[in-house]
């Protein structure tokens, strides 16, 4: 079974959403997410994923598991902080970097903040859907 690891700074928003979509779209893959730190699961991420029919409310914010990291076929970093701080990608392992804004840092009205979460969610969804076409991993 192929393994994919979605990595972000705090494993609270972007990587959790990517993991949720990974479970939904990447049949035949083992899917996990983690952070270089743990910030807890963001309730707004849970809310916008529920709006799209996915329940990530039971997910936990976890640190990078080096055994899984070293065994992953594809490592996806979702922010510059994770890319810069994650361990060296093992030789022969595929890696992608998705430089996505952190919706938890959005400012504005409650609705403007939620729209930023939805925009990032939709971007992640499209990117994860495109991964299912990768045969070389």
The first five atom37 places (N, CA, C, CB, O) and aatype in JSON, in Angstrom:
{
  "aatype": [20, 20, 20, 20, 20, 20, 20, 20, 20, 20, 20, 20, 20, 20, 20, 20, 20, 20, 20, 20, 20, 20, 20, 20, 20, 20, 20, 20, 20, 20, 20, 20, 20, 20, 20, 20, 20, 20, 20, 20, 20, 20, 20, 20, 20, 20, 20, 20, 20, 20, 20, 20, 20, 20, 20, 20, 20, 20, 20, 20, 20, 20, 20, 20, 20, 20, 20, 20, 20, 20, 20, 20, 20, 20, 20, 20, 20, 20, 20, 20, 20, 20, 20, 20, 20, 20, 20, 20, 20, 20, 20, 20, 20, 20, 20, 20, 20, 20, 20, 20, 20, 20, 20, 20, 20, 20, 20, 20, 20, 20, 20, 20, 20, 20, 20, 20, 20, 20, 20, 20, 20, 20, 20, 20, 20, 20, 20, 20, 20, 20, 20, 20, 20, 20, 20, 20, 20],
  "atom_mask": [
    [1, 1, 1, 1, 1],
    [1, 1, 1, 1, 1],
    [1, 1, 1, 1, 1],
    [1, 1, 1, 1, 1],
    [1, 1, 1, 1, 1],
    [1, 1, 1, 1, 1],
    [1, 1, 1, 1, 1],
    [1, 1, 1, 1, 1],
    [1, 1, 1, 1, 1],
    [1, 1, 1, 1, 1],
    [1, 1, 1, 1, 1],
    [1, 1, 1, 1, 1],
    [1, 1, 1, 1, 1],
    [1, 1, 1, 1, 1],
    [1, 1, 1, 1, 1],
    [1, 1, 1, 1, 1],
    [1, 1, 1, 1, 1],
    [1, 1, 1, 1, 1],
    [1, 1, 1, 1, 1],
    [1, 1, 1, 1, 1],
    [1, 1, 1, 1, 1],
    [1, 1, 1, 1, 1],
    [1, 1, 1, 1, 1],
    [1, 1, 1, 1, 1],
    [1, 1, 1, 1, 1],
    [1, 1, 1, 1, 1],
    [1, 1, 1, 1, 1],
    [1, 1, 1, 1, 1],
    [1, 1, 1, 1, 1],
    [1, 1, 1, 1, 1],
    [1, 1, 1, 1, 1],
    [1, 1, 1, 1, 1],
    [1, 1, 1, 1, 1],
    [1, 1, 1, 1, 1],
    [1, 1, 1, 1, 1],
    [1, 1, 1, 1, 1],
    [1, 1, 1, 1, 1],
    [1, 1, 1, 1, 1],
    [1, 1, 1, 1, 1],
    [1, 1, 1, 1, 1],
    [1, 1, 1, 1, 1],
    [1, 1, 1, 1, 1],
    [1, 1, 1, 1, 1],
    [1, 1, 1, 1, 1],
    [1, 1, 1, 1, 1],
    [1, 1, 1, 1, 1],
    [1, 1, 1, 1, 1],
    [1, 1, 1, 1, 1],
    [1, 1, 1, 1, 1],
    [1, 1, 1, 1, 1],
    [1, 1, 1, 1, 1],
    [1, 1, 1, 1, 1],
    [1, 1, 1, 1, 1],
    [1, 1, 1, 1, 1],
    [1, 1, 1, 1, 1],
    [1, 1, 1, 1, 1],
    [1, 1, 1, 1, 1],
    [1, 1, 1, 1, 1],
    [1, 1, 1, 1, 1],
    [1, 1, 1, 1, 1],
    [1, 1, 1, 1, 1],
    [1, 1, 1, 1, 1],
    [1, 1, 1, 1, 1],
    [1, 1, 1, 1, 1],
    [1, 1, 1, 1, 1],
    [1, 1, 1, 1, 1],
    [1, 1, 1, 1, 1],
    [1, 1, 1, 1, 1],
    [1, 1, 1, 1, 1],
    [1, 1, 1, 1, 1],
    [1, 1, 1, 1, 1],
    [1, 1, 1, 1, 1],
    [1, 1, 1, 1, 1],
    [1, 1, 1, 1, 1],
    [1, 1, 1, 1, 1],
    [1, 1, 1, 1, 1],
    [1, 1, 1, 1, 1],
    [1, 1, 1, 1, 1],
    [1, 1, 1, 1, 1],
    [1, 1, 1, 1, 1],
    [1, 1, 1, 1, 1],
    [1, 1, 1, 1, 1],
    [1, 1, 1, 1, 1],
    [1, 1, 1, 1, 1],
    [1, 1, 1, 1, 1],
    [1, 1, 1, 1, 1],
    [1, 1, 1, 1, 1],
    [1, 1, 1, 1, 1],
    [1, 1, 1, 1, 1],
    [1, 1, 1, 1, 1],
    [1, 1, 1, 1, 1],
    [1, 1, 1, 1, 1],
    [1, 1, 1, 1, 1],
    [1, 1, 1, 1, 1],
    [1, 1, 1, 1, 1],
    [1, 1, 1, 1, 1],
    [1, 1, 1, 1, 1],
    [1, 1, 1, 1, 1],
    [1, 1, 1, 1, 1],
    [1, 1, 1, 1, 1],
    [1, 1, 1, 1, 1],
    [1, 1, 1, 1, 1],
    [1, 1, 1, 1, 1],
    [1, 1, 1, 1, 1],
    [1, 1, 1, 1, 1],
    [1, 1, 1, 1, 1],
    [1, 1, 1, 1, 1],
    [1, 1, 1, 1, 1],
    [1, 1, 1, 1, 1],
    [1, 1, 1, 1, 1],
    [1, 1, 1, 1, 1],
    [1, 1, 1, 1, 1],
    [1, 1, 1, 1, 1],
    [1, 1, 1, 1, 1],
    [1, 1, 1, 1, 1],
    [1, 1, 1, 1, 1],
    [1, 1, 1, 1, 1],
    [1, 1, 1, 1, 1],
    [1, 1, 1, 1, 1],
    [1, 1, 1, 1, 1],
    [1, 1, 1, 1, 1],
    [1, 1, 1, 1, 1],
    [1, 1, 1, 1, 1],
    [1, 1, 1, 1, 1],
    [1, 1, 1, 1, 1],
    [1, 1, 1, 1, 1],
    [1, 1, 1, 1, 1],
    [1, 1, 1, 1, 1],
    [1, 1, 1, 1, 1],
    [1, 1, 1, 1, 1],
    [1, 1, 1, 1, 1],
    [1, 1, 1, 1, 1],
    [1, 1, 1, 1, 1],
    [1, 1, 1, 1, 1],
    [1, 1, 1, 1, 1],
    [1, 1, 1, 1, 1],
    [1, 1, 1, 1, 1]
  ],
  "atom_positions": [
    [[0.85, -1.18, 0.0], [0.0, 0.0, 0.0], [0.89, 1.25, 0.0], [-0.96, 0.0, 1.23], [1.83, 1.35, 0.79]],
    [[0.58, 2.17, -0.89], [1.32, 3.44, -0.94], [1.0, 4.26, 0.31], [0.96, 4.24, -2.22], [-0.09, 4.18, 0.87]],
    [[1.99, 5.04, 0.74], [1.83, 5.89, 1.92], [2.06, 7.34, 1.54], [2.8, 5.46, 3.04], [3.0, 7.67, 0.82]],
    [[1.17, 8.2, 2.04], [1.31, 9.63, 1.81], [1.28, 10.32, 3.16], [0.18, 10.18, 0.88], [0.54, 9.93, 4.06]],
    [[2.11, 11.36, 3.29], [2.21, 12.11, 4.54], [2.02, 13.59, 4.22], [3.58, 11.85, 5.25], [2.81, 14.17, 3.47]],
    [[0.98, 14.19, 4.8], [0.73, 15.62, 4.65], [1.3, 16.34, 5.87], [-0.81, 15.92, 4.48], [0.92, 16.04, 7.0]],
    [[2.21, 17.28, 5.64], [2.89, 17.96, 6.74], [2.66, 19.46, 6.71], [4.38, 17.67, 6.69], [2.67, 20.09, 5.65]],
    [[2.44, 20.02, 7.89], [2.21, 21.44, 8.04], [2.86, 21.89, 9.35], [0.68, 21.79, 8.01], [3.44, 21.07, 10.07]],
    [[2.75, 23.15, 9.66], [3.38, 23.66, 10.88], [2.8, 23.01, 12.13], [3.22, 25.17, 10.96], [3.52, 22.33, 12.87]],
    [[1.51, 23.21, 12.38], [0.92, 22.77, 13.64], [-0.05, 21.62, 13.53], [0.24, 23.88, 14.27], [-0.64, 21.22, 14.53]],
    [[-0.23, 21.07, 12.33], [-1.16, 19.96, 12.11], [-2.53, 20.29, 12.7], [-0.62, 18.66, 12.72], [-3.13, 19.48, 13.41]],
    [[-3.01, 21.51, 12.39], [-4.3, 21.93, 12.94], [-5.33, 22.26, 11.87], [-4.11, 23.13, 13.83], [-6.53, 22.13, 12.12]],
    [[-4.91, 22.69, 10.68], [-5.85, 23.11, 9.62], [-5.55, 22.42, 8.3], [-5.8, 24.62, 9.43], [-6.2, 21.44, 7.93]],
    [[-4.56, 22.95, 7.58], [-4.29, 22.53, 6.21], [-3.98, 21.04, 6.08], [-3.15, 23.32, 5.64], [-4.57, 20.36, 5.25]],
    [[-3.07, 20.54, 6.89], [-2.71, 19.13, 6.77], [-3.85, 18.23, 7.21], [-1.46, 18.82, 7.61], [-4.01, 17.13, 6.67]],
    [[-4.66, 18.67, 8.17], [-5.82, 17.89, 8.6], [-6.86, 17.82, 7.47], [-6.45, 18.51, 9.87], [-7.45, 16.77, 7.24]],
    [[-7.08, 18.94, 6.78], [-8.02, 18.94, 5.66], [-7.49, 18.04, 4.55], [-8.26, 20.38, 5.13], [-8.26, 17.28, 3.95]],
    [[-6.19, 18.11, 4.28], [-5.6, 17.25, 3.24], [-5.75, 15.78, 3.62], [-4.11, 17.6, 3.03], [-6.04, 14.95, 2.76]],
    [[-5.54, 15.45, 4.88], [-5.72, 14.07, 5.31], [-7.16, 13.62, 5.1], [-5.32, 13.91, 6.78], [-7.4, 12.51, 4.62]],
    [[-8.1, 14.48, 5.46], [-9.51, 14.13, 5.25], [-9.82, 13.83, 3.8], [-10.4, 15.25, 5.73], [-10.48, 12.84, 3.5]],
    [[-9.35, 14.69, 2.9], [-9.58, 14.44, 1.48], [-8.76, 13.25, 0.98], [-9.22, 15.69, 0.66], [-9.19, 12.55, 0.06]],
    [[-7.61, 13.02, 1.57], [-6.82, 11.86, 1.19], [-7.57, 10.57, 1.48], [-5.5, 11.86, 1.93], [-7.58, 9.65, 0.65]],
    [[-8.2, 10.49, 2.65], [-9.01, 9.31, 2.97], [-10.18, 9.17, 2.01], [-9.52, 9.39, 4.42], [-10.59, 8.06, 1.67]],
    [[-10.71, 10.28, 1.57], [-11.87, 10.28, 0.67], [-11.5, 9.88, -0.76], [-12.52, 11.65, 0.67], [-12.24, 9.13, -1.4]],
    [[-10.38, 10.38, -1.26], [-10.08, 10.24, -2.69], [-8.94, 9.29, -3.04], [-9.75, 11.57, -3.23], [-8.88, 8.81, -4.18]],
    [[-8.06, 8.99, -2.12], [-6.86, 8.23, -2.46], [-7.01, 6.76, -2.07], [-5.63, 8.83, -1.77], [-6.39, 6.28, -1.12]],
    [[-7.82, 6.07, -2.8], [-8.06, 4.65, -2.56], [-6.75, 3.89, -2.75], [-9.17, 4.09, -3.5], [-6.02, 4.12, -3.72]],
    [[-6.46, 2.98, -1.84], [-5.24, 2.2, -1.93], [-4.02, 2.87, -1.3], [-4.95, 1.9, -3.36], [-2.91, 2.35, -1.38]],
    [[-4.23, 4.02, -0.68], [-3.15, 4.75, -0.01], [-3.39, 4.72, 1.49], [-3.05, 6.22, -0.53], [-4.53, 4.79, 1.94]],
    [[-2.32, 4.63, 2.25], [-2.39, 4.92, 3.67], [-2.12, 6.41, 3.8], [-1.35, 4.05, 4.51], [-1.14, 6.92, 3.27]],
    [[-2.99, 7.11, 4.5], [-2.94, 8.58, 4.55], [-2.78, 9.03, 6.0], [-4.22, 9.2, 3.92], [-3.53, 8.61, 6.88]],
    [[-1.81, 9.89, 6.22], [-1.6, 10.49, 7.55], [-1.2, 11.95, 7.38], [-0.52, 9.71, 8.36], [-0.79, 12.4, 6.31]],
    [[-1.34, 12.68, 8.48], [-0.85, 14.06, 8.53], [-0.14, 14.28, 9.86], [-2.01, 15.08, 8.33], [-0.36, 13.55, 10.83]],
    [[0.7, 15.3, 9.88], [1.43, 15.63, 11.1], [1.96, 17.06, 10.98], [2.6, 14.63, 11.35], [1.84, 17.71, 9.94]],
    [[2.54, 17.52, 12.07], [3.12, 18.86, 12.09], [4.51, 18.86, 12.68], [2.24, 19.8, 12.85], [4.93, 17.9, 13.34]],
    [[5.23, 19.94, 12.45], [6.52, 20.11, 13.09], [6.32, 20.56, 14.54], [7.4, 21.14, 12.32], [7.24, 20.55, 15.36]],
    [[5.07, 20.95, 14.84], [4.6, 21.28, 16.19], [3.18, 20.76, 16.26], [4.68, 22.86, 16.51], [2.63, 20.33, 15.24]],
    [[2.57, 20.78, 17.45], [1.15, 20.44, 17.55], [0.39, 21.64, 18.1], [0.93, 19.18, 18.45], [0.75, 22.21, 19.13]],
    [[-0.66, 22.02, 17.39], [-1.45, 23.19, 17.79], [-2.89, 22.81, 18.12], [-1.44, 24.24, 16.7], [-3.69, 23.69, 18.43]],
    [[-3.23, 21.54, 18.05], [-4.62, 21.12, 18.26], [-5.43, 21.31, 17.0], [-5.24, 21.91, 19.41], [-5.06, 22.09, 16.13]],
    [[-6.51, 20.6, 16.9], [-7.37, 20.65, 15.72], [-8.18, 21.95, 15.73], [-8.31, 19.43, 15.68], [-8.83, 22.28, 16.73]],
    [[-8.14, 22.68, 14.63], [-8.84, 23.96, 14.52], [-10.33, 23.72, 14.25], [-8.22, 24.83, 13.39], [-10.69, 23.03, 13.3]],
    [[-11.18, 24.29, 15.08], [-12.62, 24.07, 14.96], [-13.19, 24.62, 13.65], [-13.34, 24.71, 16.14], [-14.19, 24.1, 13.14]],
    [[-12.59, 25.66, 13.11], [-13.07, 26.2, 11.84], [-12.75, 25.25, 10.69], [-12.45, 27.58, 11.56], [-13.52, 25.13, 9.74]],
    [[-11.61, 24.56, 10.77], [-11.28, 23.53, 9.77], [-12.3, 22.4, 9.85], [-9.84, 22.99, 9.98], [-12.76, 21.91, 8.82]],
    [[-12.65, 22.0, 11.04], [-13.66, 20.95, 11.22], [-14.98, 21.41, 10.61], [-13.85, 20.61, 12.73], [-15.64, 20.63, 9.92]],
    [[-15.36, 22.65, 10.84], [-16.63, 23.2, 10.34], [-16.68, 23.22, 8.82], [-16.84, 24.61, 10.89], [-17.66, 22.78, 8.23]],
    [[-15.62, 23.73, 8.17], [-15.68, 23.83, 6.7], [-15.59, 22.45, 6.04], [-14.54, 24.73, 6.19], [-16.14, 22.25, 4.96]],
    [[-14.91, 21.52, 6.68], [-14.88, 20.16, 6.13], [-16.26, 19.51, 6.27], [-13.81, 19.3, 6.85], [-16.7, 18.81, 5.36]],
    [[-16.94, 19.75, 7.38], [-18.29, 19.22, 7.57], [-19.24, 19.81, 6.52], [-18.81, 19.54, 9.0], [-20.14, 19.12, 6.04]],
    [[-19.04, 21.08, 6.16], [-19.85, 21.68, 5.1], [-19.7, 20.92, 3.79], [-19.47, 23.14, 4.91], [-20.61, 20.92, 2.96]],
    [[-18.55, 20.28, 3.59], [-18.29, 19.52, 2.37], [-18.52, 18.01, 2.58], [-16.85, 19.76, 1.88], [-18.14, 17.2, 1.74]],
    [[-19.14, 17.66, 3.7], [-19.54, 16.28, 3.94], [-18.49, 15.37, 4.55], [-19.96, 15.69, 2.68], [-18.67, 14.15, 4.58]],
    [[-17.38, 15.94, 5.06], [-16.34, 15.12, 5.68], [-16.2, 15.48, 7.16], [-14.99, 15.31, 4.95], [-16.14, 16.66, 7.53]],
    [[-16.16, 14.45, 7.99], [-16.02, 14.64, 9.44], [-14.57, 14.39, 9.84], [-16.98, 13.69, 10.22], [-14.1, 13.26, 9.82]],
    [[-13.88, 15.46, 10.22], [-12.51, 15.31, 10.72], [-12.44, 15.62, 12.21], [-11.54, 16.22, 9.93], [-11.36, 15.83, 12.75]],
    [[-13.58, 15.66, 12.87], [-13.65, 16.09, 14.26], [-12.9, 15.18, 15.23], [-15.08, 16.18, 14.68], [-12.56, 15.6, 16.34]],
    [[-12.63, 13.96, 14.84], [-11.93, 13.01, 15.72], [-10.42, 12.99, 15.44], [-12.51, 11.6, 15.56], [-9.67, 12.28, 16.13]],
    [[-9.96, 13.74, 14.46], [-8.54, 13.78, 14.14], [-7.78, 14.43, 15.29], [-8.29, 14.55, 12.81], [-8.32, 15.26, 16.02]],
    [[-6.52, 14.05, 15.43], [-5.66, 14.59, 16.49], [-4.46, 15.28, 15.85], [-5.19, 13.46, 17.46], [-3.96, 14.85, 14.82]],
    [[-4.02, 16.35, 16.47], [-2.82, 17.06, 16.05], [-1.62, 16.27, 16.55], [-2.8, 18.54, 16.58], [-1.45, 16.08, 17.76]],
    [[-0.77, 15.81, 15.61], [0.36, 14.97, 15.98], [1.66, 15.51, 15.4], [0.13, 13.52, 15.51], [1.67, 16.24, 14.41]],
    [[2.75, 15.12, 16.04], [4.08, 15.45, 15.54], [4.49, 14.45, 14.47], [5.11, 15.47, 16.69], [3.93, 13.35, 14.38]],
    [[5.46, 14.82, 13.66], [5.98, 13.94, 12.62], [6.49, 12.64, 13.25], [7.11, 14.65, 11.81], [7.28, 12.66, 14.2]],
    [[6.03, 11.53, 12.69], [6.48, 10.19, 13.08], [7.6, 9.83, 12.09], [5.29, 9.12, 13.07], [7.32, 9.61, 10.91]],
    [[8.83, 9.76, 12.56], [9.96, 9.56, 11.65], [9.91, 8.2, 10.95], [11.26, 9.68, 12.41], [10.37, 8.09, 9.81]],
    [[9.36, 7.17, 11.59], [9.24, 5.88, 10.93], [8.29, 5.98, 9.73], [8.75, 4.81, 11.91], [8.6, 5.49, 8.65]],
    [[7.14, 6.61, 9.93], [6.19, 6.77, 8.83], [6.77, 7.71, 7.77], [4.84, 7.32, 9.35], [6.64, 7.45, 6.57]],
    [[7.41, 8.78, 8.21], [8.04, 9.73, 7.29], [9.02, 9.01, 6.37], [8.76, 10.85, 8.08], [9.0, 9.21, 5.16]],
    [[9.87, 8.19, 6.95], [10.89, 7.48, 6.16], [10.3, 6.4, 5.27], [11.91, 6.88, 7.08], [10.94, 5.98, 4.3]],
    [[9.09, 5.94, 5.59], [8.44, 4.9, 4.79], [7.48, 5.48, 3.75], [7.68, 3.94, 5.69], [7.0, 4.76, 2.87]],
    [[7.19, 6.78, 3.83], [6.2, 7.4, 2.94], [6.68, 7.41, 1.49], [5.89, 8.83, 3.4], [7.85, 7.68, 1.21]],
    [[5.76, 7.11, 0.59], [6.05, 7.18, -0.84], [5.98, 8.61, -1.35], [5.08, 6.3, -1.63], [6.7, 8.99, -2.27]],
    [[5.11, 9.4, -0.73], [4.94, 10.8, -1.13], [4.79, 11.64, 0.12], [3.71, 10.98, -2.07], [3.96, 11.35, 0.98]],
    [[5.6, 12.68, 0.22], [5.54, 13.63, 1.32], [5.1, 14.96, 0.74], [6.91, 13.76, 2.07], [5.72, 15.48, -0.19]],
    [[4.02, 15.52, 1.29], [3.48, 16.79, 0.81], [3.56, 17.8, 1.95], [2.01, 16.63, 0.3], [2.94, 17.62, 2.99]],
    [[4.34, 18.86, 1.73], [4.37, 19.95, 2.7], [3.38, 21.01, 2.22], [5.83, 20.55, 2.85], [3.31, 21.33, 1.03]],
    [[2.62, 21.55, 3.17], [1.55, 22.48, 2.83], [1.85, 23.91, 3.24], [0.27, 22.03, 3.48], [0.99, 24.78, 3.14]],
    [[3.07, 24.15, 3.7], [3.46, 25.52, 4.05], [4.98, 25.58, 4.07], [2.85, 25.96, 5.42], [5.65, 24.56, 4.21]],
    [[5.5, 26.77, 3.94], [6.94, 26.97, 3.93], [7.6, 26.55, 5.23], [7.26, 28.4, 3.65], [8.72, 26.04, 5.21]],
    [[6.94, 26.75, 6.34], [7.5, 26.39, 7.64], [7.74, 24.88, 7.72], [6.56, 26.85, 8.79], [8.8, 24.44, 8.18]],
    [[6.77, 24.1, 7.28], [6.93, 22.64, 7.3], [8.02, 22.22, 6.32], [5.59, 21.94, 6.94], [8.84, 21.35, 6.64]],
    [[8.04, 22.83, 5.15], [9.08, 22.5, 4.16], [10.47, 22.77, 4.73], [8.87, 23.3, 2.86], [11.39, 21.98, 4.56]],
    [[10.61, 23.91, 5.41], [11.91, 24.31, 5.93], [12.34, 23.52, 7.16], [11.9, 25.77, 6.24], [13.53, 23.33, 7.38]],
    [[11.38, 23.07, 7.97], [11.72, 22.43, 9.23], [11.59, 20.91, 9.22], [10.85, 22.97, 10.3], [12.05, 20.25, 10.15]],
    [[10.97, 20.34, 8.19], [10.8, 18.89, 8.21], [12.14, 18.21, 7.98], [9.77, 18.44, 7.14], [13.05, 18.8, 7.4]],
    [[12.25, 16.97, 8.44], [13.51, 16.25, 8.22], [13.82, 16.14, 6.73], [13.45, 14.85, 8.86], [12.94, 16.34, 5.89]],
    [[15.07, 15.83, 6.42], [15.47, 15.67, 5.03], [14.65, 14.56, 4.37], [16.99, 15.37, 4.93], [14.5, 13.48, 4.93]],
    [[14.13, 14.85, 3.2], [13.35, 13.86, 2.45], [14.29, 12.72, 2.05], [12.65, 14.51, 1.18], [15.32, 12.97, 1.43]],
    [[13.93, 11.48, 2.39], [14.8, 10.36, 2.02], [14.96, 10.26, 0.5], [14.24, 9.04, 2.58], [14.02, 10.55, -0.24]],
    [[16.12, 9.86, 0.06], [16.38, 9.67, -1.37], [15.38, 8.69, -1.96], [17.82, 9.19, -1.6], [15.05, 7.67, -1.35]],
    [[14.92, 9.01, -3.15], [13.98, 8.12, -3.84], [12.53, 8.31, -3.44], [14.37, 6.72, -3.6], [11.66, 7.64, -3.98]],
    [[12.26, 9.21, -2.52], [10.89, 9.48, -2.09], [10.38, 10.72, -2.81], [10.81, 9.66, -0.54], [11.08, 11.72, -2.94]],
    [[9.16, 10.65, -3.27], [8.56, 11.79, -3.96], [8.15, 12.84, -2.94], [7.35, 11.36, -4.82], [7.74, 12.52, -1.82]],
    [[8.25, 14.1, -3.35], [7.86, 15.2, -2.48], [7.2, 16.28, -3.31], [9.07, 15.76, -1.72], [7.63, 16.58, -4.42]],
    [[6.15, 16.86, -2.75], [5.51, 18.03, -3.35], [5.39, 19.09, -2.27], [4.1, 17.68, -3.95], [5.25, 18.8, -1.09]],
    [[5.47, 20.35, -2.72], [5.27, 21.47, -1.8], [4.1, 22.3, -2.3], [6.56, 22.34, -1.69], [4.11, 22.81, -3.42]],
    [[3.11, 22.43, -1.44], [1.94, 23.27, -1.74], [2.04, 24.47, -0.79], [0.56, 22.48, -1.55], [1.78, 24.33, 0.4]],
    [[2.4, 25.62, -1.3], [2.57, 26.81, -0.47], [1.21, 27.47, -0.26], [3.57, 27.81, -1.11], [0.83, 28.38, -0.99]],
    [[0.49, 27.0, 0.74], [-0.86, 27.47, 1.0], [-0.89, 28.45, 2.17], [-1.8, 26.3, 1.28], [-0.16, 28.26, 3.15]],
    [[-1.7, 29.49, 2.08], [-1.81, 30.41, 3.22], [-2.47, 29.71, 4.41], [-2.63, 31.66, 2.82], [-3.27, 28.79, 4.24]],
    [[-2.12, 30.15, 5.6], [-2.69, 29.59, 6.82], [-4.02, 30.29, 7.1], [-1.71, 29.74, 8.02], [-4.02, 31.47, 7.46]],
    [[-5.15, 29.59, 6.95], [-6.43, 30.24, 7.19], [-6.61, 30.65, 8.65], [-7.55, 29.34, 6.78], [-7.42, 31.53, 8.94]],
    [[-5.88, 30.03, 9.56], [-5.98, 30.39, 10.97], [-5.44, 31.79, 11.23], [-5.23, 29.38, 11.83], [-5.7, 32.39, 12.28]],
    [[-4.69, 32.32, 10.28], [-4.16, 33.68, 10.42], [-5.0, 34.72, 9.69], [-2.73, 33.73, 9.89], [-4.66, 35.9, 9.67]],
    [[-6.1, 34.29, 9.1], [-6.97, 35.22, 8.37], [-7.54, 36.26, 9.33], [-8.13, 34.46, 7.66], [-7.81, 35.98, 10.5]],
    [[-7.71, 37.46, 8.81], [-8.29, 38.54, 9.61], [-9.52, 39.07, 8.88], [-7.26, 39.68, 9.87], [-9.67, 38.89, 7.67]],
    [[-10.37, 39.72, 9.61], [-11.58, 40.28, 9.04], [-12.78, 39.87, 9.87], [-11.77, 39.84, 7.59], [-12.66, 39.48, 11.03]],
    [[-13.94, 39.98, 9.25], [-15.16, 39.57, 9.93], [-15.18, 38.05, 10.05], [-16.42, 40.08, 9.18], [-14.39, 37.36, 9.43]],
    [[-16.1, 37.56, 10.86], [-16.23, 36.11, 11.02], [-16.47, 35.45, 9.67], [-17.39, 35.76, 12.0], [-15.89, 34.4, 9.37]],
    [[-17.32, 36.05, 8.85], [-17.62, 35.47, 7.53], [-16.41, 35.55, 6.6], [-18.81, 36.2, 6.9], [-16.18, 34.62, 5.83]],
    [[-15.65, 36.62, 6.65], [-14.45, 36.73, 5.81], [-13.42, 35.67, 6.21], [-13.84, 38.14, 5.93], [-12.75, 35.1, 5.35]],
    [[-13.3, 35.42, 7.49], [-12.37, 34.4, 7.97], [-12.84, 33.02, 7.5], [-12.26, 34.44, 9.51], [-12.03, 32.21, 7.05]],
    [[-14.13, 32.75, 7.61], [-14.67, 31.46, 7.17], [-14.5, 31.29, 5.66], [-16.15, 31.32, 7.56], [-14.26, 30.18, 5.19]],
    [[-14.64, 32.36, 4.91], [-14.43, 32.29, 3.45], [-12.98, 31.93, 3.13], [-14.8, 33.62, 2.79], [-12.73, 31.2, 2.16]],
    [[-12.04, 32.43, 3.91], [-10.64, 32.05, 3.69], [-10.44, 30.56, 3.99], [-9.7, 32.91, 4.58], [-9.73, 29.88, 3.26]],
    [[-11.05, 30.06, 5.05], [-10.98, 28.62, 5.34], [-11.56, 27.82, 4.17], [-11.73, 28.29, 6.65], [-10.99, 26.81, 3.77]],
    [[-12.69, 28.26, 3.64], [-13.32, 27.55, 2.51], [-12.44, 27.6, 1.25], [-14.71, 28.15, 2.21], [-12.34, 26.61, 0.53]],
    [[-11.83, 28.74, 1.01], [-10.98, 28.88, -0.17], [-9.78, 27.93, -0.09], [-10.49, 30.34, -0.32], [-9.45, 27.25, -1.06]],
    [[-9.15, 27.88, 1.08], [-8.01, 26.98, 1.27], [-8.49, 25.53, 1.2], [-7.31, 27.26, 2.64], [-7.82, 24.69, 0.59]],
    [[-9.63, 25.23, 1.81], [-10.19, 23.87, 1.74], [-10.4, 23.45, 0.29], [-11.52, 23.8, 2.5], [-10.01, 22.34, -0.09]],
    [[-11.0, 24.31, -0.51], [-11.29, 23.96, -1.9], [-10.0, 23.76, -2.71], [-12.15, 25.04, -2.56], [-9.94, 22.9, -3.58]],
    [[-8.98, 24.56, -2.43], [-7.69, 24.42, -3.09], [-7.09, 23.05, -2.73], [-6.73, 25.57, -2.68], [-6.62, 22.33, -3.6]],
    [[-7.11, 22.71, -1.46], [-6.58, 21.43, -1.01], [-7.35, 20.28, -1.65], [-6.64, 21.32, 0.53], [-6.75, 19.31, -2.1]],
    [[-8.65, 20.38, -1.7], [-9.48, 19.33, -2.29], [-9.08, 19.07, -3.74], [-10.98, 19.71, -2.22], [-8.91, 17.92, -4.15]],
    [[-8.91, 20.13, -4.51], [-8.53, 19.97, -5.92], [-7.14, 19.34, -6.04], [-8.54, 21.33, -6.63], [-6.93, 18.48, -6.9]],
    [[-6.23, 19.75, -5.21], [-4.87, 19.21, -5.27], [-4.85, 17.72, -4.9], [-3.92, 20.0, -4.33], [-4.17, 16.92, -5.55]],
    [[-5.61, 17.35, -3.87], [-5.65, 15.94, -3.46], [-6.32, 15.11, -4.55], [-6.4, 15.77, -2.12], [-5.88, 13.99, -4.83]],
    [[-7.38, 15.63, -5.16], [-8.03, 14.9, -6.25], [-7.05, 14.64, -7.4], [-9.25, 15.69, -6.77], [-7.09, 13.57, -8.01]],
    [[-6.18, 15.6, -7.69], [-5.19, 15.41, -8.75], [-4.16, 14.34, -8.41], [-4.49, 16.73, -9.05], [-3.58, 13.73, -9.3]],
    [[-3.93, 14.12, -7.1], [-2.94, 13.11, -6.7], [-3.35, 11.71, -7.09], [-2.72, 13.16, -5.22], [-2.5, 10.86, -7.32]],
    [[-4.65, 11.45, -7.18], [-5.07, 10.09, -7.51], [-4.66, 9.69, -8.91], [-6.56, 9.95, -7.36], [-4.72, 8.51, -9.26]],
    [[-4.25, 10.66, -9.74], [-3.8, 10.36, -11.09], [-2.29, 10.07, -11.16], [-4.14, 11.51, -12.01], [-1.77, 9.74, -12.23]],
    [[-1.61, 10.19, -10.04], [-0.17, 9.95, -10.02], [0.07, 8.45, -9.99], [0.51, 10.65, -8.81], [-0.3, 7.78, -9.02]],
    [[0.67, 7.94, -11.02], [0.98, 6.51, -11.09], [2.44, 6.25, -10.74], [0.67, 5.96, -12.5], [2.81, 5.13, -10.37]],
    [[3.27, 7.28, -10.86], [4.71, 7.06, -10.68], [5.12, 6.98, -9.22], [5.48, 8.17, -11.34], [6.26, 6.65, -8.91]],
    [[4.2, 7.27, -8.32], [4.54, 7.21, -6.89], [4.27, 5.82, -6.37], [3.73, 8.26, -6.07], [4.49, 5.55, -5.19]]
  ]
}
